[in-house]
């Protein structure tokens, strides 16, 4: 039975093995889950198979940036420091939190801050001032940055993080009359974000309410039925192309996991053997490395950046 942590599929592994897609399904599925967990343990990550919601309790960093436990960070629903709720900066200039886009998207950063002002009137518990000297800088124009105050478990973040891949121009057909004129995309269960719909090469307009002719709406991540597109009766029977992103392991990690599982599947035939002599034919030597260098290198890229 497939598991949420799985980094590849039985069909993908059998493709690497160049054998029928249904061969040894149960055994290969067991290997997939086992070695997906091995990859998580090796990398220090908790989830690499798509998008997931998290709640972190963290020790305040004392700086303008705070690393969260899971990344890349896609969205933040709540951030508090010392039980004070911090709003999102609307433009990366006005005060608030932002997802730091420079790098792995593993950090939240605080922007803004004025000398003598706290986050709320008369409240400076999470925004200490006059501490620039310890960083060797002088505050420009009397400003001092907001910081994640040092403390024990004083930072709380509710957020969504994970990896997405894109389905580009997925062909779908809007149902004919009498409708309903709705389409669930192929990866609806893991849907993350709409990237547009086109009809005969022309884009349709995305709306949030009931769609009119030439328009569509879509149920997003976190709804009861994500990835469901609704069209107007004017588009009944039309062939549309839908582009969207959905939660899934990155393609290189999918390939690495597939190779790792395929290698271990083959090894079961020569457990404990280093070589085998075949009279009149020659000798077969078996690879003893845990995994090939390419697979090991790909897995290493996803190692938790906070680990030494």
N, C-alpha and C positions, 0 to 999 in steps of 0.2 A: 504494500500500500504506500502510495506516494506521501511524502511528509513535507511540511512547510519549509523546512531548511534545505530541501533538495536543490542541488546546483545544476543538475542535468536530468535527462529522462532516459527511460529504457530504450526508446527508439533511437535516441542520439548515440547511446553507447553501442547498440547493435550495429548502427551505421559505421562507427569507427572499427568495429570488429569484422565488418563486411559479412554479416550473417543476417538471417531473417529477423524482422523487427519484433517477432513474438518469441524468439528463442530464449529459454531460461528467464522468463520475465520475473518470476518471484525472486530468484537468486540475484539477478542483476539489480532489482529494486532494493534488496537488502544491502547490497554493496553501495548503491548510490547514497542511501541515507547514512550508512556507517561512515563513508569517506567524506560526505558533506560535513558531518559532525567533526571529522578529523581536520578538515580545512578550517572550520570555525575555531577549533582549539589551537591550531597552529598559528592562526592570525590574531587570536585574541578578540575576535569579533563575535557578536551575539546573533547576527542575522545578515546574510549577504544575498538573499534570494528575492529581493524586491523591496517593497515599501512597507513600513511598519510604524505604528504609533508607540511613543515612549514617554515615560515620566522619569526624569533624572533628579536626584538630590545630590548636590555637589558642594564641595568646599570652595568658597569664594577665592578666586585667583589673586585678588589684590591689584589686578591690572585692568586695562580697558577691554580685554578679550577673555572669553571663557570657553574652553573646549568642552563640548558635550560628548557623551559616551559613544554615540552612534552618528554616522555621517555617510554620505553627504546630507546635510540638513536641507530639507525641502520646504518646510513650513513650521511656524511656531504659533501655538494657540495661547500659551500663557508663559510669562517669565516673571518671577518674583525674586527680589533680593531683600533679605531680612523681612520677609512677609509683605514687602511693598511691591505692588504690581507695576511693572515697567511697560510703557506703551511701545509700539513699533514706530521707528522713525519713518515718516512718510516719504522722505526724499534723500536719505543718506546725509543730510545736513542738519535738519532739525533734530532736537534731542529725542533719544529713544534707542531701541536695539535694532541691529541690522544683522543679517546673515552675511558673514565675511566671505565674499566671492573670490578672494585672492587665494587660490590653492584648492584644498580638498573640501571646502565648505564644512569643516568640522568645528568652526568657531562662531560664537555670537559675539558681537562687539557693540560697545556703547558709544554713541556719537553725541556731540554737544556738551553743554555744561558751562556755567558762568560762575565766576568767583563770588562766593557769598550766597549762592542760591542752591537750595536743595531740590529734590525731585518734586515734592509738594511744598506748598507755602509753609515756611518754618520748619521744614524737615530735611535734614542733610545726613540722615543715618547711612545712606548708601552712596553718598557723593562727597567724600572727604575733600577738603580744599587745602591749599598751601603746602602740598606734598611734592611739588615738582622738584625741589632741591635734591631729593633722594634719587631722582632719575637724571640729574645733571642737566636739566633744561629750565629755561625761564618761561613762565606762562605768557603767551602772546596776548597783548591787549587785555591783560587781567583775567584771562579765561583759564579755567582748570577743568580737565576732563572728568567725566563720570567714570567710576571704576566699580568692578565687582568686589565689594568689601571682603577682605579676608575673614573667614569664619569657618565653623564646622557645620556642614550641611545647611548652609544659610542661603544657597541658591537653588531654586526649583524651576525646572523647565518642562513644559508639556509640548511635545513637538512630533513632527513626522520626518523620518529620514529613510534613506535607502536608495537603491539603484533603479533606474528606468531605462528602457529601450524604446525605440520608436517603430510604430507600424505606419508606413507611409503609403497612402493611397489604397487602403484596403478596399476591395470591391464589395459592395453591398447593394441590395435592391430594396427600395421602399415598397412595402406591401401595397397591393391594389385595393380599390374600393371593395368593401366598405371600411377598410382599416381595422384596427388603429394603425396609424402610419409611423410605426416605431421600429427601430433596428437596434439590436444588441450586438456590439462588435465582438470579434472572436475572442479577445482577451478582456472581456467586460469585468470578470471577477477581480482582475488586478489593475483596472483602469486608474490612471492618475490624472491625465490632462488632455483636453481637446486641442488639436493642432489644425483644425479646419476641415471643411467638407467642400468638395467640388462636384459639379454636375456638368458633363460635357466640356470639361476644361475651365469652367467659370466657377468662382467661389460662391458659396451660399453665405448668407449673413447669420452669424450666431446671435441669438437673443436669449434672454433669461425667462421670458414669459411664453405665452402661447405663440408658436411661430405662424407667420403669414406666408404667402407665396414667396418662394426664393429664400426662406429662412429656415432655421432649425434651432433646437435647444438640446441640451445634453445633461444628464444627471451625473454629477461629479463624484470624486473620491469622498468617501465617508457617508454617502447616501445609502438608502436601503438597496437600490438597484443601480450601481454605478455603471457607466459606459453604455447607457441606453439613449439613443438619439431619437428625437421626435421631429417629424416633418409635417408640413402642411399638405392638405389633400391635393393641392396643385402639383405636388411632386409624386403622386401615387404611381407606382410601377416604374419609377425612374431608377436608372443605374447610377449610383453615386460612388465617389471615392472618399473614404474617411481616413484622415491622418490623426494619430493620437500617440501618447506615450503611456506605457503601462509598466508596472513593477515587475522586474525580472533580473536575474543575475546578469552582469555585463557579459558580452559575447565571449571575450577572451577567458573569463572565469568559467563559463559554461564549457568551453573547449578543454580547458585544463582539467576540470572535474571529470569530464567524459574520458579523457586520456588516462587519468589516474584510476578510474573504476575499470576501464578496459584492461589496463595492465594487471591489476589485482585479480581480475576475473581469469585471465590467462594463467597467472601464477599458481592457481589452485591445482593445476595439472602436474606441477613439479615442486611441490612443497618440500623444502629441505634439500633439494638437489642443486648442485652447481653446474653439472654437465652430464651429458649422456652419450655414451659411445654406441655407434651403430656399425657392426662389422661389415666391411665391404663398402660402406658409405662414408663414414667419417665421424666426427664428434660435434655435438651441439653444446655450446656454452650458453648459460642462462645469465641474464643481467641481474645483478644483485642489488643495485642501487634502489633505494626506496621509491624514487620517481626520477624521471628524466629531467635534465637541467632546464629545459624550456618550461615544463609544467611547474617545477619548483620556483622558477623566476616569476611566473605569472601570479602564483599564490602569494609570493613574498610582497608583491605590489599592494596587496589588500591587507597587509598587516596593520594592526592598530598603531597609529602614529604616536600614541602616548607611550608605547612600550619601548624600553631601551634596546 
